[in-house]
Amino acid sequence: MTDKNINKSKKLWGGRFAETTAASVETFTASIQYDSRLYKYDIRGSKAHAAMLADQGILSPGEQEAIVAGLSEIEREIEAETFEFKQELEDIHMNIEKALLDRIGPAGAKLHSARSRNDQVAVDFKMYLRDQCSQVIELLDGINTAFVRLARKYLGHVMPGYTHMQRAQPVLLAHHMLAYYEMFQRDRSRMIDCRKRMNLSPLGCGALAGTGLPVDREQVAKALDFDGVTANSMDSAGDRDFAIEFTSNCAMIQLHLSRLSEELVLWSGQEFSFVDISDKFCTGSSMMPQKKNPDIPELIRGKSGRVVGSLMSLLTLMKGLPLTYNRDLQEDKEPVFDAVDTVSSSLSIMAELLDNLTFNTATMAKATEAGFMTATDLADYLVLKDVPFREAHGIVGRVVVYCLEKGCELENLTVDELIQFSKAIDKDVFEVLSVDGSVNSRISIGGTSLQRVEEAIAEAEKQLRIIS
């Protein structure tokens, strides 16, 4: 590196250093290759800061005007991809500041009054994640719309419900779809809370102790659409709770997507044949011509490791840091950016896949006819006949053993056979031994009866209309 190009960042910061920065250090410490995506937030924050400095008399009206015009020109160049980012300037903040100095001269050097890169990056990062919260919320609305559409489309169709991956009780397919709706609604709620909690501006806290210059932090916060300002300058300079919380929420979303993907992979196999994933979302084998592989669910399931890894990276990064800012915090952005990209793309393509999904309802219904899936209903029937539940449980267990030995299902037994196990059993027992009878008996709130599921679909449709 020539003398003409070295140490540009040190020239911006002043004369503290007697030696130039090694080229290897400039390469090692640079973050511009990834934090350049913060450019519009950095520019917006700088414009609001300049307006406040002008109102406080630190900038003249002409200087403010020149700064705003210069920043707008830089923004246009970045968006047009004609702006040259320079590694030796380390990050997005110094790249923009140096470009501003080159354009408007000394007035640009006044912009950094009453702020540090510590509070500058914090406000940029918060504004970025605030927007990402909104984007993820919109994507969650999209995938939940897909679940509700499926629930409405397949209302009335039955399938096996599983525990321990064994057939347990019959449920409505729509009920199963709405289970995922509830999961992703919780994810949505967490993102709303996260956005609200992070929406306090750290700008004006300086490096760690605040500033002695006259500033109006509330003015800047309002201009940047924050709800207020942070209360402690030391906490603000080193706080990354908002990034950890956001990434934790992303990990939860990806976890839910992974659980869904696991079921789609299982259900699309011949062992289940419950669902047909559109050819548009599958690939073939390079060797076996008959294969139709559920690649999208498999990839989404696999990508959960990336998002969980991003969360672990942030937690490990922060666990040993003293107050306030430490250069370690430069490592906070890449895992967050990767989590954003992974979750956003996964939610988007999964919603598209769901809109093209076909359930094999006849196969699902057939699967409810085996496995003694109405055994619990028989136990509940006995409870209503004044048999203690633990006793009823034992009775039904013995009935199941009898069916296994005979090679039949519960509904294939006669009343006389059933009475051998309990005198409380009568002819009306067959009303609860049918799959439809079992499903529609589950009338408790949150249950799988047709009545309850219809109510749940209507409520979900109402919620989606409200938030759409």
N, C-alpha and C positions, 0 to 999 in steps of 0.2 A: 504494500500500500504506500503510495507517495505521500510526501509531507502536505501536499495540497489537499488530500482527501481525509487524512487521519484526524482524529480528535475533534470532529465537528460537534459532537455532543458536549464535550468539555468546554469548547469555545462558547457554547450557549449558556453553560452553567457558571462560568467565571474562572478565576485564576487560581483556584485551590491546588491544582495538580501541576507538578513539575515535569512529569513524564507523560508521554502519549500512551493511549490505550493500545495494548497489543491487539493485533488483528484477530487472533484466536479468541480473545475475550469479547471483542465486538460480535463475533459470530455466535459465541456461546450464550451471551446475554440478550441477544436480539429476540424480540417477540412480535415484530411487525408482520412476520409471515402468517400469524394467526389473529392478532388483535386488530388488524386492519378492518375487520368486520364491524368494529365499534365506531367507524369514522363518523357516521351521521349523528351519533349520540355525543361524540366529542365536540363536533361542530355546533350542535344545538346547545350544549352546555356552555360552550365558550361564548356564543352569542348572548345568552341570558346573563352570563357573568359580566360581559362587556356592558350590557345595558345597565346593570346594577352599579358598576364602577363609574359609569357616566353620571348616573343619578347622584352618586356620592361625591362627585367632583374630582375623582381620580383620573378619569378620562374626559377629554373635551368632547363636545358633540361631533366635531370633525373627526377626531380619532376613533370614536365609536363607529361612525359611519364607514370609515376606511376599513376598520376591522371586520365589520359585518359583510361589506362588499368583498373583501379578500377571502373570507371564510366561505362565502357563497360560491365564489369562483373555484376555490379548491374543491368544494363538494361536487360541483358540476364536472370537474376534471376526473375525480375519483369515479363518479358514476359512469362517465364516458370511457373509463379505463385508459385515460391518457396521463394520469398522474404517476409520477415516478416515486415509488416508495424506496427509501434508502436504509439499508441494514445498519449502517453505522450510526443512524439516529435512533436506533433501538426499538421504539414503539410508535404507536399511532399518534400519541400526544406530541412527541418531539418532531415527528415528520410533518404534522400539520403546522406546528408553531414555526418551524424553520421555513416552510413554504410561505407562511404568512409574512415573516420577516423579509424574505426575498421580494415579496410583492409590494409591501406598503412601508417598509423601512422601520424607523424607531417607534412608531405608534404600535406596531406589533409586539414590541418588547414589553409594553406596559400591560398587555393582556394577562400576564401571569401574576399580576399583583394580587395579594390576598388569597392565593391558592397554591396548593402543592400538587404534584402528580399523584400523591396519595389520596387526596379527596377527589381529585379529578377522575382517576380511574374508577374509584368507588361509585361516583355518580353515573359515569358512563355505563358501568357494568349493571347497575340497578335499572337504568332506563332500558338497556338492552333486554334484561331478563323480564322486566315488566311487560314489554311487548311480546316476549316469548310465552309468558303466561297466557296472554290473551290469545295467541295463536294456538297454543295447545288446547285451551278451553274450546275454541272453535272446532278443532279436530275431534275432541271428545264428543261434542254435540253431533258431529257427523257420524261417528261410529255408533253412538247411541240411537240415532235416527235409523240406522241400518238394523239394529237389534229390534227396535219397536216395529219396524215394517215387517220383519220376519215373524215376529210374534203375532201380529195381526193376520198375516198371510196364512200361517199354519195353526191358527187358533182352533182347538178341538182335537188336534192330532196328538196321540199318546206315544210315549217312549219309555224305556226303562230309566229310572233314576239309579245312580250307583253310589255305593260306599265301599271303600277298599277295592275299587274296580270290579266289584261283583254286583249283579243285579239286586236291587234292594226293594224299591217300591215304584209303581207306575206314576209317571208325572206327565203333564202336558208339555209338549215341545215348546210351546210359547212361554211356559213357566221357566224352562231352562234358559231361553233367550233373555228373559227379563232378569235372570240372576246376573248375567253379564252387564245388563243395563245398570243394575244397582252398583256393581263394582266400579264402573266407569263414572257413575254419578258421584261416588265418593271421591274419585280422583279429581273430578271437576271441582268439587267443594274444596279440596285441599289446595288446588291451584288458585282458587279465588282468595282463600285465606293467605296463601303465600304472597300473592300480588299485593294484598292489602298491607301485610306486615312489612314488606320491603319498601313501601312507598313513602319513605321519609328521606329527605335529601341530606347527604353528608357534605355537600359543597359549602365551603366556608370554614370547615374545621382545620384547614391547613395541613401541615405535615403531621401534627398530633395535638398541638396545644391551642388551636384557634389562631386568630390573627389580631394584631394591634391596630390594623387599618380599619377605618369605618366601613363596615359592610352591612348589607341587609340580606341575611340568609333567607328570611321568609319571602322576600321579593323574588329571589332566584328560584326558590322551591315552587312558588306559585306559577312562575313563567314556565317551569318544566313539568307542570301537572303533578307535583308531589302533594301529598296531604299535609305536609309539615316538614320540620327539620329534625334531625337527630339531636339527642340531648347531651351527648358527651363526646368531645372531640377525640379523646384517646380511643374510645371504643369504636368510633366511626372510622378512624384511619386503618384499623386492622380487622374490622368486622367482615366476615364472609359467611355469617349464618344464613343470609338470604340465598347465597349460591348453594350452600349445602342443603337447605330446605327445598329449593327448587329441584336439585338433582335427586334428592330423596323421593320427591313426588314423581319425577320421571322414572326412577327405578320401580316404584310401585305400579305405575302405568304399564311399563314393559313387562313386569311380573304378571299382571293380569292378561296382557296380550300373549304371553308365553303359555299361560294356562289354557287360554282359548285355542292357541295354536296346537297344543298337545292333543286336545280333544278332536280338532279337525284332522290332524294326522291320523289318529286312531280311527275315527269314524269313516274316513275316506278309504281305509284299507278293506280288503275283501273279507276279513274276519268280522267286521262290523257292517260295512256297506250301508251306513246310515246317511251318508251325504255324498253328493257329487260336486267336487270343486271344478269350476269352469276350466276348460282347456287353456283359457287365456292366462291362468295363474298357475299352470303346471308345466313341467318339462319332461322330456323323455330320457331314456338311458342311452349312453353312447354305445352300449353293447347289446342290451336286451330290448328288442323292438316293441315288446308288449307293455312296457312300463309307462305309467303315468304318475310322476312323482310330485307330491305336494310341496314344492320347493318354497313357496312364499311363507306358509306357516312354519316350515322348518327353519328358514332364515330368521324370521321374527323371533322364534324360540331361541335360536342361537345368539341373536343380538342382545338378548337380555343380559348376557354376561358382560357385554361392553358397558351397558348403562350401570349395572351394579358395580362394575369396576371403576367407573367414573366417580360414583359416590364414595367408594372405598379410598380412591385417590385423594379426594377432597378431605375426607375425615382424617386420613393419615397426614396430609399436609398441615392441617390446622392443629393437630393434637399437641404438638410441642412448642408452639410459637408463643413467645412472650408478647405483651403489648409493646409497641403498637404495630406499625408497619414493618414488615421484614421482606426482603427480596424474594423469599420463598413464595410469596403471594403471586408472583408472576406465573406460577405453575397452576393457578386456579382456573384459567380460562379454557385451556384445551379440553380438559375433561367435561366441562360444562357445555362447550360448543359441540362436542361429540354426542353428549346426551341429548341435546336439543335436536341435532340432525337425525339421530337414530330414532328417537321417539316420534318425531314429526313424520318421518317417512313411513314408519311402521304403522302408525294410526291411519295415515292416509290410504295406504295400499290395503290394509285390512278392511277398512270401510268399503272400498271398491270391491274387494273379494266377496264380502258378505252380501253385497247387492247382486252378485252373480252366483249365489249359492243355491243349490237345489237339494232338499231333503227327501230321502227315500222313505216316505211316511208308512208305506205298507210294510217295509222291512222292520222299521222301528216298532210298529204295532205288533208285528209277529213276535218280536223279541220280548214283549211283555207277557206273552202267553206261557212262558216257561220260567222256572226258577222260584216258584212259590211266592210270587211278588205281592200276593194279597194276604200273606200270613199275618202281618201286623193288623190288618183289618179284621181278621178272625179274632185276634186277641182283643181288639177294641170292642168287637161285638160281644164277647164274653163279659167284658167289664160292664157294658150296659145291661147285662143280665145279672149284675151284682156279684160277679166273680172277681176277687182281688186280682190286680194286674199281674203280680208275680206268679200267682197260680195259673192265670190265663196264659201267660208266657210259656210255662212248662207244658200246659196242655197242648198248645199249638206246636211246640217243639216235637212232642210225641206224634202228633198228626203228621208232621212233615216226615219223620222217620218212617211212618207207616206208608206214606205216599212213595218214598224212595224205594222201599222194599217192593211195593206193588207196581212201580213204574208209571205213575200217573201224577196229575196236578191236583191241587186242592178242589177245584171246581168239578173235577171228575168223580169225586166221592159222592156217595148217596147220604141222605140224612141218617139212615140207620147206621152207616159206618161212622159218621161223625158223632152220633149220640153215644157211641161206645166210649168216647173220650170225655164227654161232659153231658150230663142230663140237661144242662142249660141251653143246649143247641136245639133249634127248631127249624121248620121249613123256611123261615124268612132269612136264614143264614146265607142263601145264595145271592141275595141282594148285595151283600158286601164282598162276595168272592169273585165278582166280575171286575174286570179292569176299569170299566167306566164307573161302576159303583164305587170302587176304591178311590179313583181320582176325585169324583164329585162329592165324596164324603169329607174331603179335606177342606173344610169351610172356615178354618181358623184364619185370622188375619195373616197374610203372607203365604197362605196355603195354595195348593195346586188345583183346587176345584175350578171348574169353568167359570163360575160366578166371580170368584176372587181374581182370577187371571184377567177376565174381561174388565174388571174394575181397575186392575193394575195397568193394563194397556191404556185405558182411557186416561188415567192420571199421568202416565208417561207422555202420552200424546199432548196433553194439556201443558205439561212442563216444557216440552220441546217447542211448542208454539210460543210459549212465553219467552224462551231464551233464544229463539231463532231470529 
